[in-house]
Amino acid sequence: MSETLTFRAATAADLPAIVALIADDGLGRGREKPGLPLDQRYVAAFAAVDRDPNQLLAVAERAGVVVGTLQLTFIPGVSRLGAWRGQIEAVRIAASERGSGLGQQMMQWAIAECRARGCSLVQLTSDKSRDGAHRFYERLGFVASHEGFKREIDLSSPETTG
């Protein structure tokens, strides 16, 4: 891949490509809705991310084509002497680019962005089923130091507590 690679903040025009990347794996196929017209929930989510100064939805672009994406969240905190954390989420690489080194370059760029924002720690989560991704993150120096928990919330009905 000799074309110049660019990392930049995503624009609304990138949204269909970002959604397609997120949908292009076993987990994404079951929960995302790529294609045009784009579901308006994606448009609303992009607008919220775009106006939040502690969010950065980024893309990797080669020869004018979006070939990777990730989202950075900059989290202030009181622990660790008031340290800021960088949270990396939704890392996706186009199938045609997997194995090219793009993922490593994109993660190095993301870590540099976190450092530039004053983050003293960078963290991420990865679905337990993504063994290859886990090996990739470990090669980059990430340590599986915590057990993560998630709980889905049914927005269609109020929860009762008993």
C-alpha positions in Angstrom: 0.0 0.0 0.0 2.0 3.0 -1.2 -0.7 5.6 -1.2 -0.5 8.2 1.6 -2.4 7.3 4.8 -4.1 10.1 6.6 -5.7 10.1 10.1 -8.3 12.8 10.8 -11.5 13.6 12.6 -14.5 12.1 10.8 -17.0 14.3 9.1 -20.7 13.6 8.5 -19.8 12.6 4.9 -17.7 9.7 6.4 -20.6 8.2 8.4 -21.8 5.7 5.8 -18.3 4.3 5.5 -17.8 4.2 9.3 -21.1 2.3 9.8 -20.1 -0.1 7.0 -16.8 -0.8 8.7 -18.5 -1.3 12.1 -20.9 -3.8 10.5 -18.3 -5.8 8.7 -17.7 -8.5 11.2 -19.6 -11.3 13.0 -20.7 -9.0 15.9 -21.5 -6.0 13.8 -23.6 -7.9 11.2 -26.0 -8.8 14.0 -26.5 -5.4 15.5 -25.7 -2.7 12.9 -27.7 -1.4 9.9 -25.4 -0.3 7.1 -26.6 1.0 3.8 -28.4 4.0 2.5 -30.5 5.8 3.6 -28.6 5.7 6.8 -30.6 5.1 9.9 -31.2 8.5 11.6 -29.9 7.1 14.9 -26.4 7.1 13.4 -26.8 10.7 12.3 -28.0 11.8 15.7 -25.1 9.9 17.4 -22.6 11.5 15.1 -23.9 14.9 15.9 -23.6 14.3 19.6 -20.1 13.0 19.3 -19.1 15.8 17.0 -20.2 18.6 19.4 -18.6 17.0 22.5 -15.1 18.3 23.0 -14.1 15.1 24.9 -15.0 12.8 21.9 -13.1 12.2 18.7 -14.5 10.0 16.0 -11.6 9.4 13.7 -11.0 7.8 10.4 -7.9 6.5 8.5 -8.1 7.4 4.9 -6.0 6.1 2.0 -6.4 7.5 -1.6 -9.6 9.2 -0.6 -11.2 6.0 0.9 -12.0 5.5 4.5 -10.2 2.3 5.5 -10.3 2.4 9.3 -12.1 4.0 12.2 -12.0 4.4 15.9 -13.5 6.6 18.6 -11.5 8.3 21.4 -13.1 9.5 24.6 -11.1 11.7 26.9 -12.2 11.1 30.5 -11.3 13.3 33.4 -11.0 11.7 36.8 -10.2 12.2 40.4 -8.3 8.9 40.8 -4.6 8.6 39.9 -4.0 12.1 41.1 -6.6 13.6 38.8 -5.4 11.8 35.7 -7.2 12.0 32.3 -7.7 8.7 30.5 -8.1 8.0 26.9 -10.7 5.4 26.0 -10.4 3.8 22.6 -13.6 2.1 21.2 -15.0 0.8 18.0 -11.7 0.1 16.3 -12.3 -1.3 12.8 -10.1 -1.9 9.8 -11.3 -2.5 6.2 -11.0 -6.2 5.3 -8.7 -5.2 2.4 -6.3 -3.5 4.8 -6.2 -6.2 7.5 -2.6 -7.5 8.0 -1.1 -4.4 6.3 0.0 -2.7 9.5 -2.8 -0.1 9.4 -4.2 -1.2 12.7 -0.9 -0.7 14.5 -0.4 2.7 12.8 -3.9 3.8 13.8 -3.5 2.7 17.4 -0.1 4.6 17.6 -1.9 7.7 16.2 -4.7 7.3 18.8 -2.2 6.9 21.7 -0.4 10.1 20.5 -3.7 11.9 20.4 -4.3 10.8 24.0 -0.9 11.9 25.0 -1.4 15.3 23.3 -4.6 15.8 25.4 -2.7 15.1 28.6 -3.9 11.5 29.2 -1.6 9.5 31.4 -3.5 6.2 30.7 -5.1 4.8 27.6 -7.6 2.0 27.9 -9.9 0.0 25.7 -12.4 -2.8 25.8 -12.7 -5.7 23.4 -15.4 -8.3 23.2 -14.4 -11.6 24.7 -14.9 -13.4 21.4 -12.3 -11.3 19.6 -9.2 -13.5 20.4 -7.2 -12.1 17.4 -7.9 -8.5 18.6 -6.7 -9.4 22.1 -3.4 -10.7 20.8 -3.1 -7.6 18.7 -3.6 -5.2 21.6 -1.2 -7.3 23.8 1.5 -6.9 21.1 1.0 -3.1 21.4 1.6 -3.2 25.1 -1.9 -3.3 26.4 -2.5 -5.5 29.5 -5.8 -7.3 30.3 -5.8 -5.8 33.8 -9.5 -5.6 34.5 -12.7 -7.6 34.0 -15.3 -5.5 32.2 -19.1 -5.6 32.7 -21.9 -4.4 30.5 -25.7 -4.3 31.0 -28.0 -3.6 28.1 -31.0 -1.3 28.9 -34.4 -1.9 27.3 -35.4 1.6 26.4 -38.9 0.5 25.3 -40.1 -0.2 28.8 -39.5 1.1 32.3 -37.6 -1.2 34.6 -39.3 -2.2 37.9 -37.2 -3.0 40.9 -39.6 -5.2 42.8 
